[in-house]
Amino acid sequence: MSEATTYPLSRRIMEMEESATIRMAQLARDLKAKGHDVIDLSLGEPDFDTPVHIKEAAKKALDEGYTKYTPVPGLMELREAIRDKFKRDNGLDYGVNQIVVSNGAKQSVANVCLSLLDEGDEVIIFSPYWVSYAEIAKMTGATVVPVYAGIELDYKVTAQQVEKAITPRTRLIIFSSPCNPTGSVYTYDELTSIAEVVAKYEHLYVVADEIYEYINFTDKHVSFGTIPQVKDRTITVNGFSKGFAMTGWRLGYIGAPAWIAAACTKMQGQFTSGPLL
Ligand SMILES: Cc1ncc(COP(=O)(O)O)c(C=O)c1O
């Protein structure tokens, strides 16, 4: 008797791949526990610890009673600080009603996909990509369309490639810059060319995952949402995991058009509610 017959799990979960990164990380832990000397390149775990002032602030906050349910899109003080950060570091103008803090940027991406995608929609993912994008997008019933750029393009997808991959069903583009796994960083000109293509298609939105913003050894970081043609089509994803070595804290966020932020808040309100800090 097949496992599916014994335990009637949903088609959704049966068709979903386990996170390859998490599987690799577990394998590395298991091998380490057996005494093997393992260099683990699986999880994007920074090689420094959460800065002391952050830990101290968190301890103080707990002592002051910050232990209860928070507003679903995150504490107002935190959203105000994120609004200021977006402005200062990225030149992005988001109001607090456009910001949603989630339990990791992974949840941010899931909120957006669940809010925007329907069965049969297509999602262009710039490849090579962080493996979770595809599984999260597939969970909605959408079809993943990877668009690959190899070493000859410095692993950066061109505007022409994007244009070629767009069909009447394309609803979302997902990419990261700086990119996990390649480390490539898109320049302003490269992003502008892509933005010009996106702007031509009215119902096309873009998840610009900028979580590696501060782990950038190449070019100046540019936020896709600063390009005027796509300001209202961009969901900027960021978080604390990589830049501040806070992977275990589970804190990510988006800046997005207000109606997308509201949809993500509604989604999150039924799944997890807001994160603590
Ligand atoms: C490109 C990219 N986006 C998002 C995430 C998720 O980050 P978080 O820890 O905030 O869920 C990761 C984690 O590895 C990542 O590599």
The ligand as a Tripos MOL2 file, in Angstrom:
@<TRIPOS>MOLECULE
LIG
   16    16     1     0     0
SMALL
NO_CHARGES

@<TRIPOS>ATOM
      1 C1         17.4600   34.9660   -1.4610 C.3       1 LIG1
      2 C2         16.8250   34.6720   -0.1410 C.ar      1 LIG1
      3 N1         15.6390   35.2710    0.1580 N.ar      1 LIG1
      4 C3         15.0290   35.0300    1.3160 C.ar      1 LIG1
      5 C4         15.5830   34.1810    2.2680 C.ar      1 LIG1
      6 C5         14.8230   33.9470    3.5460 C.3       1 LIG1
      7 O1         15.2970   34.6680    4.5920 O.3       1 LIG1
      8 P1         14.5980   34.6460    6.0200 P.3       1 LIG1
      9 O2         15.5770   34.0200    6.9450 O.co2     1 LIG1
     10 O3         14.3470   36.0720    6.3700 O.co2     1 LIG1
     11 O4         13.3360   33.8540    5.9080 O.co2     1 LIG1
     12 C6         16.7930   33.5440    2.0110 C.ar      1 LIG1
     13 C7         17.3730   32.6170    2.9880 C.2       1 LIG1
     14 O5         18.3020   31.9010    2.7490 O.2       1 LIG1
     15 C8         17.4330   33.7980    0.7760 C.ar      1 LIG1
     16 O6         18.5770   33.2190    0.4730 O.3       1 LIG1
@<TRIPOS>BOND
     1     1     2 1
     2     2     3 ar
     3     2    15 ar
     4     3     4 ar
     5     4     5 ar
     6     5     6 1
     7     5    12 ar
     8     6     7 1
     9     7     8 1
    10     8     9 2
    11     8    10 1
    12     8    11 1
    13    12    13 1
    14    12    15 ar
    15    13    14 2
    16    15    16 1
@<TRIPOS>SUBSTRUCTURE
     1 LIG1         1 GROUP 0 **** ****
